[in-house]
């Protein structure tokens, strides 16, 4: 992007190329937490993939629950 485009965040709109524009794209993250009562959790998301789908998995000491939400 040009100096003018960098100065105006709306100049490129949503059409900025992910490969040639300066940007920080969050494509994955992990959060881990521990509670005083001993409960622990991990939340992980990844926004890249071939399928347009959201998949969920909850894992506990008594079992696993899975779900899928396709577009």
C-alpha positions in Angstrom: 0.0 0.0 0.0 1.0 3.6 -0.6 1.7 6.1 2.2 -1.7 7.6 1.6 -3.4 4.2 1.8 -1.7 3.4 5.0 -2.7 6.8 6.5 -6.4 6.2 5.7 -7.6 2.9 7.1 -10.7 3.0 4.9 -8.8 3.5 1.6 -8.5 -0.1 0.7 -11.7 -1.2 2.4 -12.0 -5.0 2.8 -10.2 -5.6 -0.5 -6.6 -5.5 0.9 -4.6 -8.4 -0.3 -3.5 -10.6 2.6 -0.1 -11.2 0.9 1.1 -7.7 -0.1 -0.4 -5.4 2.5 0.9 -4.6 5.9 -1.5 -6.1 8.4 -1.6 -8.4 11.4 -4.3 -11.1 10.7 -5.3 -13.2 13.7 -5.8 -16.7 12.2 -5.5 -18.8 15.4 -5.5 -18.3 19.1 -5.5 -20.4 22.3 -6.7 -19.4 25.8 -6.0 -21.5 28.8 -7.5 -20.9 32.3 -7.4 -22.5 35.7 -10.0 -21.9 38.4 -9.6 -22.1 42.2 -11.9 -25.1 42.3 -9.6 -27.1 40.1 -11.5 -26.7 36.8 -9.3 -26.1 33.8 -10.2 -25.1 30.3 -8.5 -24.6 27.0 -10.2 -22.6 24.1 -8.6 -22.9 20.7 -9.8 -21.5 17.4 -8.4 -21.7 13.9 -9.9 -19.6 11.0 -8.2 -21.4 8.1 -9.4 -24.6 6.5 -11.0 -26.1 3.4 -14.5 -26.5 4.8 -17.0 -23.7 5.7 -17.9 -25.2 9.1 -17.6 -24.6 12.8 -16.7 -27.6 14.8 -16.9 -27.8 18.6 -15.6 -30.3 21.1 -16.0 -30.3 24.8 -13.8 -32.8 26.7 -14.4 -33.6 30.3 -13.4 -36.4 32.7 -16.8 -38.1 32.1 -17.0 -37.9 28.3 -16.8 -35.8 25.1 -19.4 -33.7 23.4 -19.0 -32.8 19.7 -21.0 -30.6 17.4 -20.8 -29.2 13.9 -22.3 -26.2 12.4 -22.0 -26.0 8.6 -22.7 -22.9 6.6 
